[in-house]
Amino acid sequence: MKKIYKSIVSGMALILTLGACSDYLNQVPQDILTFEKMFETRQKSLDFLSSVYTYMPDEFWQRLVGIGDNSQGTSGPWTGGCDEAEYVWGDNAANLINSNAVTPETDMVRTFCEKWYKGIRSATTFMDNLHLCNKLSLGDYEQWTAEARAVRAIYYYYLFRVYGSVPILEEPISEQSSLGELQIPRNSVEEVVDYILSELNIAMSTGLIDNIKKGSPSTSDKGLGHVDQAIAKAFKVQVRMLAASDLFNGSNTYFTSLENSDGKKTFPFLQ
């Protein structure tokens, strides 16, 4: 009898324990920021815009490419890789370039591509969803959307500077995409240049403030650190200079054979 009683008590205890575990595991976390909440208030929307900027490279940190004090890395070891400077220590990426030791497995090759496409995705997501916020101040939507568009174009500039022809992604790629769907062909150098210049022009005509320091004295979040017309113009100049250089204008025969699997030439070449 005692054994039966103990079995019943043990069974009831087990059922209660399982029920308690089920209730615990079925709880919805209250401290997780969902996508909808990211545009719940003006400040949260501004925080999202700030995250779009976080992939901007640090031009002054060229010793350790892709790492360093700036978690997003730098724009490249170009100063130490040419005659502008000489790094005497061995642990800098300029040595990899000058010794022809860069491969697809080199960390900085992966880092550049990864971080700037993350920034591009973040900018596109912000632009597509800022309308969800109904707490914006007058002019916020136009300015912030234009900023995100300009920043996205700037990330493409940095990709163009490193790789030349790169894929232009019009929409964010789904996390559920298959490996085959990720095999995206490169756009040509001409298409990349035209896209960057076009996006910067659109941003300048749809909301970028002429001088960010004089944009809105009453709101500090429209001040330093935001892209304005002058910055967009500066990057337009940089894009045109690169496109006109021997690296990208078609005069360098080293690149003339580069093409996509469908035969499309990705670099221009002079006849």
Sine and cosine of phi, psi and omega as CSV:
sin_phi,cos_phi,sin_psi,cos_psi,sin_omega,cos_omega
0.00,0.00,-0.69,0.73,0.02,-1.00
-0.89,0.46,-0.61,0.79,0.00,-1.00
-0.90,0.43,-0.65,0.76,0.02,-1.00
-0.90,0.43,-0.68,0.73,-0.01,-1.00
-0.88,0.47,-0.70,0.71,0.00,-1.00
-0.90,0.45,-0.61,0.79,0.00,-1.00
-0.91,0.42,-0.66,0.75,0.01,-1.00
-0.90,0.43,-0.71,0.70,0.00,-1.00
-0.88,0.47,-0.69,0.73,0.00,-1.00
-0.89,0.45,-0.64,0.76,0.01,-1.00
-0.90,0.43,-0.68,0.74,0.01,-1.00
-0.90,0.43,-0.64,0.77,0.01,-1.00
-0.89,0.45,-0.63,0.78,0.00,-1.00
-0.91,0.41,-0.67,0.74,0.01,-1.00
-0.89,0.46,-0.68,0.73,0.02,-1.00
-0.90,0.43,-0.63,0.78,0.01,-1.00
-0.91,0.42,-0.70,0.71,0.01,-1.00
-0.90,0.43,-0.61,0.79,0.03,-1.00
-0.91,0.42,-0.66,0.76,0.02,-1.00
-0.90,0.43,-0.65,0.76,0.02,-1.00
-0.90,0.44,-0.66,0.75,-0.01,-1.00
-0.89,0.46,-0.71,0.71,0.03,-1.00
-0.88,0.47,-0.63,0.78,-0.03,-1.00
-0.92,0.39,-0.70,0.72,-0.06,-1.00
-0.96,0.29,-0.40,0.92,-0.02,-1.00
-1.00,0.05,0.05,1.00,0.01,-1.00
-0.94,0.34,0.59,-0.81,0.07,-1.00
-1.00,-0.08,0.86,-0.51,0.00,-1.00
-0.85,0.53,0.68,-0.73,-0.03,-1.00
-0.99,-0.15,-0.14,0.99,-0.09,-1.00
-0.95,-0.30,0.26,0.97,0.00,-1.00
-0.98,-0.19,0.76,-0.66,-0.01,-1.00
-0.99,0.14,0.96,-0.28,0.01,-1.00
-0.97,0.24,0.23,-0.97,-0.04,-1.00
-0.87,0.48,-0.65,0.76,-0.02,-1.00
-0.89,0.46,-0.61,0.79,-0.03,-1.00
-0.95,0.32,-0.31,0.95,0.00,-1.00
-0.91,0.41,-0.36,0.93,0.03,-1.00
-0.89,-0.45,0.41,0.91,-0.06,-1.00
-0.96,0.29,-0.58,0.81,-0.03,-1.00
-0.75,-0.66,0.21,-0.98,0.04,-1.00
-0.89,0.45,-0.67,0.74,-0.05,-1.00
-0.91,0.41,-0.64,0.76,0.02,-1.00
-0.91,0.40,-0.59,0.80,0.06,-1.00
-0.91,0.41,-0.64,0.76,0.04,-1.00
-0.91,0.41,-0.60,0.80,0.06,-1.00
-0.89,0.46,-0.63,0.78,0.04,-1.00
-0.89,0.46,-0.70,0.71,0.03,-1.00
-0.87,0.50,-0.63,0.77,0.02,-1.00
-0.88,0.48,-0.60,0.80,0.01,-1.00
-0.92,0.38,-0.46,0.89,0.06,-1.00
-0.89,0.45,-0.56,0.83,-0.02,-1.00
-0.97,0.24,-0.27,0.96,-0.20,-0.98
-0.93,0.37,-0.19,0.98,-0.01,-1.00
-1.00,-0.08,0.10,1.00,0.06,-1.00
-0.89,0.45,0.74,-0.67,-0.04,-1.00
-0.96,0.27,0.38,-0.93,0.04,-1.00
-0.98,-0.19,0.97,-0.24,-0.06,-1.00
-0.91,0.41,-0.30,0.95,-0.08,-1.00
-1.00,-0.09,-0.01,1.00,-0.02,-1.00
-0.89,-0.46,0.99,0.13,-0.11,-0.99
-0.94,-0.35,0.03,1.00,-0.04,-1.00
-0.97,0.25,-0.75,0.66,-0.01,-1.00
-0.90,-0.43,0.99,-0.12,-0.13,-0.99
-0.96,0.29,0.75,-0.66,0.09,-1.00
1.00,0.03,-0.17,0.98,0.04,-1.00
-0.73,-0.69,-0.61,-0.80,0.05,-1.00
1.00,-0.02,-0.17,-0.98,-0.04,-1.00
-0.88,0.48,-0.57,0.82,0.06,-1.00
-1.00,0.06,0.91,-0.42,-0.09,-1.00
-0.89,0.46,-0.34,0.94,0.02,-1.00
-1.00,0.03,0.01,1.00,0.06,-1.00
0.99,0.15,-0.39,-0.92,-0.07,-1.00
-0.76,-0.65,-0.05,-1.00,-0.04,-1.00
-1.00,0.03,-0.25,0.97,0.05,-1.00
0.59,-0.81,0.33,-0.95,-0.07,-1.00
-1.00,0.01,0.60,0.80,-0.18,-0.98
-0.95,0.33,-0.59,0.81,-0.02,-1.00
-0.89,0.46,-0.72,0.69,0.02,-1.00
-0.97,0.24,-0.23,0.97,-0.01,-1.00
-1.00,-0.01,-0.06,1.00,0.03,-1.00
-0.81,-0.59,-0.32,-0.95,-0.07,-1.00
-1.00,-0.02,0.22,0.98,0.04,-1.00
-0.98,0.22,-0.46,0.89,-0.02,-1.00
-0.39,-0.92,0.29,-0.96,0.04,-1.00
-0.72,-0.70,0.87,-0.49,0.06,-1.00
-1.00,-0.06,0.84,-0.55,-0.10,-0.99
-1.00,0.02,-0.22,0.98,0.03,-1.00
-1.00,0.01,0.35,-0.94,-0.13,-0.99
-1.00,0.04,-0.27,0.96,-0.13,-0.99
-1.00,-0.06,0.73,0.69,0.09,-1.00
-0.80,-0.60,0.52,-0.86,-0.16,-0.99
-0.94,0.33,-0.30,0.95,0.04,-1.00
-0.87,0.50,-0.56,0.83,0.02,-1.00
-0.90,0.44,-0.57,0.82,0.03,-1.00
-0.89,0.45,-0.63,0.77,-0.01,-1.00
-0.94,0.35,-0.75,0.66,-0.07,-1.00
-0.93,0.36,-0.41,0.91,0.02,-1.00
-0.99,-0.12,0.12,0.99,0.02,-1.00
0.85,0.52,0.65,0.76,-0.04,-1.00
-0.96,-0.28,0.13,0.99,0.00,-1.00
-0.98,0.20,0.76,-0.65,0.03,-1.00
-0.75,-0.66,0.15,-0.99,0.07,-1.00
-0.86,0.51,-0.34,0.94,-0.01,-1.00
-1.00,0.00,-0.11,0.99,0.00,-1.00
-0.89,0.45,0.70,-0.71,-0.12,-0.99
-0.84,0.55,-0.68,0.73,-0.10,-1.00
-0.93,0.37,-0.47,0.88,0.04,-1.00
-0.89,0.46,-0.73,0.68,0.03,-1.00
-0.92,0.39,-0.65,0.76,-0.09,-1.00
-0.89,0.46,-0.72,0.70,-0.01,-1.00
-0.85,0.53,-0.79,0.61,-0.06,-1.00
-0.88,0.47,-0.71,0.71,-0.08,-1.00
-0.90,0.44,-0.76,0.65,-0.13,-0.99
-0.94,0.33,-0.61,0.79,-0.05,-1.00
-0.97,0.24,-0.52,0.86,0.10,-0.99
-0.95,0.30,-0.48,0.88,0.14,-0.99
-0.89,0.46,-0.69,0.72,0.03,-1.00
-0.89,0.45,-0.64,0.77,0.03,-1.00
-0.89,0.45,-0.70,0.72,0.02,-1.00
-0.89,0.45,-0.69,0.73,-0.01,-1.00
-0.88,0.47,-0.68,0.74,0.00,-1.00
-0.90,0.43,-0.69,0.72,0.00,-1.00
-0.90,0.43,-0.67,0.74,0.02,-1.00
-0.88,0.47,-0.67,0.75,0.02,-1.00
-0.89,0.46,-0.74,0.68,-0.02,-1.00
-0.88,0.48,-0.62,0.78,-0.06,-1.00
-0.96,0.27,-0.30,0.95,-0.15,-0.99
-0.81,-0.58,-0.03,1.00,-0.01,-1.00
-0.87,0.50,-0.46,0.89,0.00,-1.00
-0.89,0.46,-0.27,0.96,0.00,-1.00
-0.94,0.35,-0.36,0.93,-0.02,-1.00
-1.00,0.08,0.85,-0.53,0.02,-1.00
-0.97,-0.25,0.32,0.95,-0.02,-1.00
-0.90,-0.44,0.30,0.95,-0.05,-1.00
-0.97,0.25,0.49,-0.87,0.09,-1.00
-0.99,0.12,0.23,-0.97,-0.01,-1.00
-0.86,0.51,0.82,-0.58,0.04,-1.00
1.00,-0.01,-0.21,0.98,-0.01,-1.00
-0.87,0.49,-0.74,0.67,-0.10,-0.99
-0.86,0.51,-0.74,0.67,-0.04,-1.00
-0.90,0.43,-0.73,0.69,-0.05,-1.00
-0.92,0.40,-0.74,0.68,-0.09,-1.00
-0.93,0.36,-0.60,0.80,0.05,-1.00
-0.90,0.43,-0.67,0.74,0.03,-1.00
-0.90,0.44,-0.63,0.78,0.04,-1.00
-0.88,0.47,-0.73,0.68,0.00,-1.00
-0.88,0.48,-0.63,0.78,0.02,-1.00
-0.90,0.43,-0.68,0.73,0.00,-1.00
-0.92,0.39,-0.67,0.74,0.01,-1.00
-0.89,0.45,-0.65,0.76,0.04,-1.00
-0.87,0.49,-0.68,0.74,0.04,-1.00
-0.90,0.44,-0.60,0.80,0.02,-1.00
-0.91,0.41,-0.62,0.78,0.07,-1.00
-0.89,0.46,-0.62,0.78,0.07,-1.00
-0.91,0.41,-0.56,0.83,0.06,-1.00
-0.87,0.49,-0.71,0.70,-0.01,-1.00
-0.91,0.42,-0.62,0.79,0.09,-1.00
-0.89,0.45,-0.69,0.72,0.01,-1.00
-0.88,0.47,-0.66,0.75,-0.02,-1.00
-0.89,0.46,-0.57,0.82,-0.04,-1.00
-1.00,0.05,-0.69,0.72,-0.18,-0.98
-0.93,-0.35,-0.27,0.96,-0.09,-1.00
0.98,0.18,-0.96,-0.29,0.00,-1.00
-0.99,0.17,0.79,-0.61,0.00,-1.00
-0.67,-0.74,0.35,-0.94,0.06,-1.00
-0.94,0.35,0.69,-0.72,0.12,-0.99
-0.99,-0.14,0.86,-0.51,-0.06,-1.00
-0.98,-0.21,0.92,-0.38,-0.02,-1.00
-0.97,0.22,-0.51,0.86,-0.02,-1.00
-0.75,-0.66,0.50,-0.87,0.07,-1.00
-0.87,0.50,0.65,-0.76,0.03,-1.00
-0.99,0.14,0.71,-0.70,-0.02,-1.00
-0.92,0.40,0.57,-0.82,0.07,-1.00
-0.91,0.41,-0.31,0.95,-0.02,-1.00
-1.00,-0.04,0.09,1.00,-0.05,-1.00
-0.90,0.44,0.58,-0.81,0.04,-1.00
-0.98,0.22,0.23,-0.97,0.01,-1.00
-0.88,0.48,-0.59,0.81,0.01,-1.00
-0.91,0.42,-0.59,0.80,0.00,-1.00
-0.94,0.33,-0.29,0.96,0.01,-1.00
-1.00,0.03,-0.10,0.99,0.02,-1.00
-1.00,0.09,0.98,0.20,-0.12,-0.99
-0.99,-0.10,0.80,-0.61,-0.01,-1.00
-0.93,0.37,0.45,-0.89,0.03,-1.00
-0.97,0.25,0.57,-0.82,0.23,-0.97
-0.99,0.17,0.35,-0.94,0.00,-1.00
-0.96,0.27,0.28,-0.96,0.04,-1.00
-0.83,0.55,-0.71,0.71,0.00,-1.00
-0.87,0.50,-0.66,0.75,-0.01,-1.00
-0.92,0.40,-0.64,0.77,0.01,-1.00
-0.91,0.42,-0.71,0.70,0.01,-1.00
-0.88,0.48,-0.74,0.67,0.00,-1.00
-0.88,0.48,-0.63,0.77,-0.01,-1.00
-0.91,0.42,-0.74,0.68,-0.02,-1.00
-0.87,0.49,-0.74,0.67,-0.02,-1.00
-0.89,0.45,-0.65,0.76,0.01,-1.00
-0.90,0.44,-0.70,0.71,0.00,-1.00
-0.91,0.42,-0.63,0.78,0.05,-1.00
-0.91,0.41,-0.63,0.77,0.03,-1.00
-0.90,0.44,-0.68,0.73,0.03,-1.00
-0.89,0.47,-0.70,0.72,0.00,-1.00
-0.87,0.49,-0.65,0.76,-0.03,-1.00
-0.93,0.38,-0.48,0.88,-0.07,-1.00
-1.00,-0.09,-0.09,1.00,-0.09,-1.00
-0.85,-0.53,0.10,0.99,0.04,-1.00
0.29,-0.96,-0.27,0.96,-0.01,-1.00
-0.90,0.43,0.73,-0.68,0.02,-1.00
-0.96,0.27,0.60,-0.80,-0.05,-1.00
-0.89,0.45,-0.74,0.67,0.03,-1.00
-0.73,-0.69,0.95,-0.30,-0.15,-0.99
-0.88,0.48,-0.48,0.88,-0.03,-1.00
-0.95,0.30,-0.28,0.96,0.02,-1.00
-0.91,-0.40,0.24,0.97,-0.11,-0.99
-0.91,0.42,-0.78,0.63,-0.06,-1.00
-0.35,-0.94,1.00,0.00,-0.06,-1.00
-0.84,0.54,-0.39,0.92,-0.06,-1.00
-0.99,0.14,-0.24,0.97,-0.02,-1.00
-0.79,-0.62,0.90,-0.43,-0.07,-1.00
-0.92,0.38,-0.38,0.92,-0.06,-1.00
-0.97,0.24,0.00,1.00,0.08,-1.00
-0.97,-0.25,0.34,0.94,-0.10,-1.00
-0.98,-0.19,-0.64,-0.77,-0.11,-0.99
-0.85,0.52,0.58,-0.81,0.01,-1.00
0.98,-0.20,-0.23,0.97,0.02,-1.00
-0.99,-0.12,0.53,-0.85,0.03,-1.00
-0.96,0.29,0.70,-0.72,0.08,-1.00
-0.80,-0.60,-0.13,-0.99,-0.06,-1.00
-0.88,0.48,-0.65,0.76,-0.04,-1.00
-0.89,0.46,-0.67,0.74,0.01,-1.00
-0.91,0.41,-0.68,0.74,0.02,-1.00
-0.88,0.48,-0.67,0.74,0.02,-1.00
-0.90,0.44,-0.63,0.77,0.01,-1.00
-0.88,0.47,-0.66,0.75,0.01,-1.00
-0.95,0.31,-0.51,0.86,0.10,-1.00
-0.88,0.47,-0.66,0.75,0.04,-1.00
-0.89,0.46,-0.70,0.71,0.00,-1.00
-0.88,0.48,-0.67,0.74,0.00,-1.00
-0.89,0.46,-0.71,0.70,-0.02,-1.00
-0.91,0.42,-0.61,0.79,0.02,-1.00
-0.90,0.43,-0.68,0.73,0.03,-1.00
-0.90,0.43,-0.68,0.73,-0.03,-1.00
-0.89,0.45,-0.51,0.86,-0.01,-1.00
-1.00,0.06,-0.16,0.99,-0.05,-1.00
-0.96,0.28,0.27,-0.96,0.00,-1.00
-0.90,0.44,-0.34,0.94,0.02,-1.00
-0.93,0.37,-0.56,0.83,-0.17,-0.99
-0.82,-0.58,-0.05,1.00,-0.08,-1.00
-1.00,-0.01,0.04,1.00,0.06,-1.00
0.99,-0.13,-0.08,1.00,-0.03,-1.00
-0.99,0.12,-0.21,0.98,0.00,-1.00
-1.00,-0.07,0.96,-0.29,-0.08,-1.00
-0.94,0.35,-0.21,0.98,-0.01,-1.00
-0.88,0.47,-0.49,0.87,-0.09,-1.00
-0.99,-0.15,-0.11,0.99,-0.16,-0.99
-0.90,0.43,-0.37,0.93,-0.03,-1.00
-1.00,0.02,-0.09,1.00,-0.04,-1.00
-0.95,0.30,0.80,-0.61,-0.01,-1.00
-0.45,-0.89,0.32,-0.95,0.07,-1.00
-0.98,0.22,0.13,-0.99,-0.04,-1.00
-0.90,0.44,-0.38,0.93,0.02,-1.00
-1.00,0.03,0.08,1.00,0.03,-1.00
1.00,-0.06,-0.04,1.00,-0.01,-1.00
-0.94,0.34,0.80,-0.61,0.05,-1.00
-0.96,0.29,0.74,-0.68,-0.04,-1.00
-0.99,-0.17,-0.30,0.95,0.07,-1.00
-0.89,-0.45,0.58,-0.82,0.05,-1.00
-0.95,0.33,0.40,-0.92,0.07,-1.00
-0.57,-0.82,0.62,-0.78,-0.03,-1.00
-0.99,0.13,0.68,-0.74,0.03,-1.00
-0.96,0.27,0.00,0.00,0.00,0.00
